Amino acid sequence: MGALVKEIKARLSIHVRRRSLALLEGGYASIHKGRSMDFDDLREYTAGDDVRDIDWKATARHGSTLIKRYVAERHFGLVIVLPGGREMSATTPAGERKVDVAVTAAGALGWLAVRHGDEVSMVSGAPGQIHATRSRAGEAHLESLLQEMHARCHDDSEPGDLVGLLGHVARHVTGRKILLVIADDGAVARDLEPVLRELRVRHELLWVSVGDIDPTAVPAGAQVRDVTSDHLLPALVEISPELGRSFAEAETARREELATLLRRLGASAARLESRDDVVPALIRLLERRRRGR
C-alpha cells in the first residue's frame, strides 16, 4: 500500500466513527443517479434533467415539477479535476499546504471509489500542459494519482487555469462521471458558469475549494507572499482599515456568488481550510448530494 493512501485511511479511521463511516459509504453509493434499477426518491426538476423522469402525479400534488431519482447499480468513474499550479503550493488559514489538503480530499473520495470497485482518473495541468490519466481501479493506481498531485503543485509550477481545464474535461471526458473539482479559493462564478452548465448536463459535480489565508487577519508585522506573483502582500488592515473591510466584503460576495451558482446547478460544494476539515465536509457534501440539495 502506498504511503499517501495509508495516511488517508488512517485519517478516516481516526476522524470517523463506524456509524459515520457507514453514512459516508452510503452517501457515496447513492451519488450516481440513473434511470435504471431501484427507485430512490424525488427532487425538484433542474435544467438538464431527463423529462422522462418527471413524476406528474407528485408534481400535481406538490405544485412544482418533481422528478424520480433511481439508484444505478452499475459501476461508474470518478474523475478528479485538479488545476494544480503554484497556487496549490500556498498555505491555508490552518497553516497547512493547500496541496496536502487537496490530496486528502481526493484520496478520501478516491479510496471510497476503489473500495467499491469503481475506477478513478485525474485531469490536471494547464492549457498546453494538460495531463489526463487512464481510468483504473485499485489502491496502487490511486496512490500514483495522489503522488502526481503532489508533484504538480510546487512553487515553480505554472499558474493553473481552472476554466481552461474544465473546458478540456467538457470536450474529452465521455460517459456519465462524477467530477470532483478541487479548486483554488479564488474561483469566480461568472468565468465558470458557461462551462459548468455544460458539464452539469452530462456529469455529477462535486466542488471542493481549498481556502486561502485571509490577508486582513494577518497579525501585525507578519508577511504574506503571493505565490502566483512572488510578491509580498500589503498589510491591508495596517494600511487602511477601510481598505481591509472592502476587501473582506468583496471576498464574501465572490464566495456567495459561486455558492449560489453551484446550488443552482445542483452541485454539492465544500470549502476546506485544513486536512481535519476533509472528512466532516465530505460527509456533509455526500449527504446533500444524496438528498438532491
C-alpha positions as CSV (number, residue, x, y, z in Angstrom):
1,M,0.0,0.0,0.0
2,G,1.3,3.5,-0.9
3,A,2.2,6.0,1.8
4,L,-0.4,8.6,0.9
5,V,-3.3,6.1,0.7
6,K,-2.2,4.6,4.0
7,E,-2.2,8.0,5.7
8,I,-5.7,8.8,4.3
9,K,-7.1,5.5,5.5
10,A,-5.7,6.2,9.0
11,R,-7.2,9.7,9.0
12,L,-10.6,8.3,8.1
13,S,-10.4,5.8,10.9
14,I,-9.4,8.5,13.4
15,H,-11.9,11.1,12.5
16,V,-14.9,8.9,11.5
17,R,-16.7,6.6,13.9
18,R,-18.1,3.4,12.5
19,R,-21.6,4.9,12.2
20,S,-20.3,7.9,10.4
21,L,-18.2,5.8,8.0
22,A,-21.3,3.8,7.1
23,L,-23.1,7.1,6.3
24,L,-20.1,8.2,4.2
25,E,-20.1,5.0,2.2
26,G,-23.9,5.1,1.8
27,G,-23.8,8.7,0.6
28,Y,-21.1,7.7,-1.9
29,A,-23.1,4.7,-3.1
30,S,-26.1,6.9,-3.8
31,I,-24.3,9.8,-5.5
32,H,-24.9,8.5,-9.0
33,K,-28.5,8.7,-10.1
34,G,-29.6,6.9,-13.3
35,R,-32.8,5.8,-14.9
36,S,-32.2,2.1,-14.3
37,M,-32.6,-0.2,-11.2
38,D,-34.2,0.9,-8.0
39,F,-36.4,4.0,-7.3
40,D,-34.7,6.2,-4.7
41,D,-36.6,9.4,-4.1
42,L,-38.0,12.7,-5.6
43,R,-36.4,16.1,-6.1
44,E,-37.2,19.3,-8.0
45,Y,-36.5,19.4,-11.7
46,T,-33.4,21.3,-12.8
47,A,-32.2,22.2,-16.3
48,G,-30.6,19.2,-18.0
49,D,-32.7,16.5,-16.2
50,D,-34.4,13.9,-18.4
51,V,-38.1,14.8,-18.8
52,R,-39.0,11.1,-18.8
53,D,-38.2,11.1,-15.1
54,I,-40.9,13.6,-14.2
55,D,-43.4,12.3,-11.7
56,W,-46.5,14.0,-13.0
57,K,-48.8,12.9,-10.1
58,A,-46.3,14.1,-7.5
59,T,-45.8,17.3,-9.5
60,A,-49.6,18.0,-9.4
61,R,-49.7,17.4,-5.6
62,H,-46.6,19.4,-4.8
63,G,-47.1,22.4,-7.1
64,S,-43.6,22.3,-8.6
65,T,-42.0,19.9,-11.1
66,L,-40.6,16.8,-9.4
67,I,-38.5,14.1,-11.0
68,K,-37.9,10.5,-9.9
69,R,-34.4,9.5,-9.0
70,Y,-33.0,6.0,-9.2
71,V,-30.0,4.3,-7.8
72,A,-28.0,2.9,-10.6
73,E,-26.2,-0.4,-9.7
74,R,-23.7,-0.2,-12.4
75,H,-20.1,0.9,-11.7
76,F,-19.1,4.4,-12.8
77,G,-16.0,6.6,-12.9
78,L,-14.7,9.2,-10.6
79,V,-12.7,11.9,-12.3
80,I,-10.5,14.2,-10.1
81,V,-10.1,17.6,-11.7
82,L,-7.1,19.5,-10.3
83,P,-5.8,22.7,-11.9
84,G,-2.6,22.3,-9.8
85,G,-0.1,25.0,-10.4
86,R,1.8,27.1,-7.9
87,E,-1.5,28.3,-6.3
88,M,-1.8,24.9,-4.6
89,S,1.7,25.3,-3.0
90,A,0.4,28.2,-0.9
91,T,-0.7,28.0,2.7
92,T,-4.2,27.5,4.1
93,P,-5.6,29.5,7.1
94,A,-4.6,26.5,9.3
95,G,-1.0,26.8,8.2
96,E,-1.0,23.6,6.0
97,R,0.0,23.4,2.4
98,K,-3.0,23.6,0.1
99,V,-1.9,20.7,-1.9
100,D,-1.9,18.5,1.2
101,V,-5.5,19.4,1.9
102,A,-6.3,18.7,-1.8
103,V,-4.6,15.3,-1.7
104,T,-6.5,14.3,1.4
105,A,-9.9,15.3,-0.2
106,A,-9.1,13.5,-3.4
107,G,-7.7,10.5,-1.6
108,A,-10.7,10.1,0.8
109,L,-13.3,10.1,-2.0
110,G,-11.0,8.1,-4.3
111,W,-10.5,5.4,-1.6
112,L,-14.3,5.0,-1.3
113,A,-14.4,4.6,-5.1
114,V,-11.8,1.9,-5.4
115,R,-13.2,0.2,-2.3
116,H,-16.4,-0.2,-4.3
117,G,-14.5,-1.5,-7.3
118,D,-15.0,1.7,-9.3
119,E,-12.4,3.4,-11.5
120,V,-10.7,6.7,-10.8
121,S,-8.8,9.0,-13.1
122,M,-7.4,12.5,-13.0
123,V,-7.3,15.5,-15.3
124,S,-4.7,18.1,-14.2
125,G,-2.4,20.8,-15.5
126,A,-2.8,24.0,-17.5
127,P,-3.6,24.7,-21.2
128,G,-0.8,23.2,-23.3
129,Q,0.2,21.0,-20.4
130,I,-3.0,19.1,-19.6
131,H,-2.4,15.6,-18.5
132,A,-5.3,13.0,-18.3
133,T,-4.6,9.7,-16.7
134,R,-6.1,6.3,-17.5
135,S,-9.2,5.3,-15.6
136,R,-8.4,2.4,-13.4
137,A,-9.4,0.8,-10.1
138,G,-7.2,-0.2,-7.2
139,E,-5.3,1.4,-4.4
140,A,-2.0,1.3,-6.2
141,H,-3.5,3.4,-9.0
142,L,-5.0,5.8,-6.5
143,E,-1.6,6.2,-4.8
144,S,0.0,7.1,-8.2
145,L,-2.6,9.8,-8.8
146,L,-2.1,11.3,-5.3
147,Q,1.7,11.3,-5.8
148,E,1.2,13.0,-9.2
149,M,-1.0,15.7,-7.5
150,H,1.9,16.4,-5.1
151,A,4.4,16.6,-7.9
152,R,2.3,19.1,-9.9
153,C,1.8,21.6,-7.1
154,H,5.0,23.5,-6.2
155,D,6.4,27.0,-6.3
156,D,7.9,26.5,-9.7
157,S,4.8,25.2,-11.4
158,E,2.9,27.2,-14.0
159,P,-0.2,29.0,-12.8
160,G,-3.3,26.9,-13.0
161,D,-6.2,27.7,-15.4
162,L,-9.4,26.2,-14.0
163,V,-11.7,27.4,-16.8
164,G,-9.4,26.0,-19.5
165,L,-9.1,22.7,-17.6
166,L,-12.8,22.3,-17.2
167,G,-13.3,23.1,-20.9
168,H,-10.9,20.3,-21.7
169,V,-12.9,18.0,-19.5
170,A,-16.2,19.0,-21.2
171,R,-14.7,18.2,-24.6
172,H,-12.9,15.0,-23.9
173,V,-14.4,13.2,-20.9
174,T,-17.2,10.9,-22.2
175,G,-19.9,8.9,-20.5
176,R,-21.5,10.0,-17.2
177,K,-19.0,10.5,-14.5
178,I,-18.7,12.0,-11.0
179,L,-16.4,15.0,-11.3
180,L,-14.6,16.0,-8.2
181,V,-13.3,19.5,-8.9
182,I,-10.6,20.7,-6.4
183,A,-10.3,24.4,-6.9
184,D,-8.2,27.3,-5.6
185,D,-10.1,29.6,-3.4
186,G,-10.1,32.5,-6.0
187,A,-12.6,31.0,-8.4
188,V,-15.1,33.5,-10.0
189,A,-18.6,32.4,-10.8
190,R,-19.1,34.5,-13.9
191,D,-16.0,33.0,-15.5
192,L,-17.0,29.4,-14.7
193,E,-20.8,29.5,-15.4
194,P,-20.8,28.6,-19.1
195,V,-18.5,25.6,-18.8
196,L,-20.1,24.4,-15.5
197,R,-23.5,24.5,-17.2
198,E,-22.2,22.3,-20.0
199,L,-20.6,19.8,-17.6
200,R,-23.6,19.6,-15.3
201,V,-25.8,18.3,-18.2
202,R,-23.6,15.1,-18.5
203,H,-21.9,14.6,-15.2
204,E,-22.4,14.7,-11.4
205,L,-20.4,17.6,-10.0
206,L,-18.8,17.8,-6.6
207,W,-16.9,21.0,-5.8
208,V,-14.1,21.5,-3.2
209,S,-12.5,24.9,-2.6
210,V,-9.2,24.9,-0.7
211,G,-9.1,28.1,1.4
212,D,-6.5,30.9,1.2
213,I,-5.1,32.9,4.1
214,D,-7.2,35.9,4.9
215,P,-4.8,38.9,4.4
216,T,-7.0,41.0,6.6
217,A,-6.4,38.7,9.5
218,V,-2.6,38.5,9.3
219,P,-1.0,39.6,12.6
220,A,0.8,42.9,12.7
221,G,4.3,42.6,11.4
222,A,3.8,39.3,9.7
223,Q,4.5,39.0,6.0
224,V,2.4,37.1,3.4
225,R,3.7,36.3,0.0
226,D,1.5,35.7,-3.1
227,V,2.9,32.5,-4.6
228,T,1.4,33.5,-8.1
229,S,3.3,36.8,-8.4
230,D,6.0,36.1,-5.8
231,H,5.3,39.5,-4.3
232,L,4.7,40.3,-0.6
233,L,1.0,41.2,0.0
234,P,0.4,44.6,1.7
235,A,-0.9,44.6,5.3
236,L,-4.3,45.8,4.3
237,V,-5.6,46.5,7.8
238,E,-2.4,48.3,8.8
239,I,-2.5,50.5,5.6
240,S,-6.2,51.2,5.9
241,P,-9.0,49.6,8.0
242,E,-11.5,50.7,5.4
243,L,-9.5,49.0,2.6
244,G,-9.4,45.8,4.7
245,R,-13.2,45.9,5.1
246,S,-13.7,46.5,1.4
247,F,-11.5,43.5,0.6
248,A,-13.4,41.3,3.1
249,E,-16.7,42.3,1.7
250,A,-15.6,41.7,-1.9
251,E,-14.4,38.2,-0.9
252,T,-17.6,37.4,0.8
253,A,-19.6,38.5,-2.2
254,R,-17.4,36.4,-4.5
255,R,-17.8,33.3,-2.5
256,E,-21.6,33.7,-2.1
257,E,-21.9,34.2,-5.9
258,L,-20.0,31.0,-6.5
259,A,-22.0,29.1,-3.9
260,T,-25.3,30.4,-5.5
261,L,-24.2,29.2,-8.9
262,L,-23.2,25.8,-7.7
263,R,-26.5,25.3,-5.8
264,R,-28.5,26.4,-8.9
265,L,-26.6,23.8,-10.9
266,G,-27.3,21.1,-8.4
267,A,-23.7,20.7,-7.4
268,S,-22.6,19.9,-3.9
269,A,-19.8,22.1,-2.6
270,A,-17.5,22.4,0.4
271,R,-14.7,24.8,1.4
272,L,-11.7,23.3,3.3
273,E,-9.1,25.1,5.4
274,S,-7.3,22.0,6.8
275,R,-7.0,18.3,6.5
276,D,-9.1,17.9,9.6
277,D,-12.0,19.5,7.7
278,V,-12.0,16.9,4.9
279,V,-13.9,14.0,6.4
280,P,-16.7,16.0,8.1
281,A,-17.1,18.2,5.0
282,L,-17.1,15.1,2.7
283,I,-19.9,13.5,4.8
284,R,-22.0,16.7,4.5
285,L,-21.2,17.0,0.8
286,L,-22.3,13.5,0.0
287,E,-25.4,13.7,2.2
288,R,-26.5,16.8,0.4
289,R,-25.9,15.0,-2.9
290,R,-28.0,12.1,-1.7
291,R,-30.9,14.4,-0.8
292,G,-30.5,16.3,-4.0
293,R,-29.8,19.6,-2.3
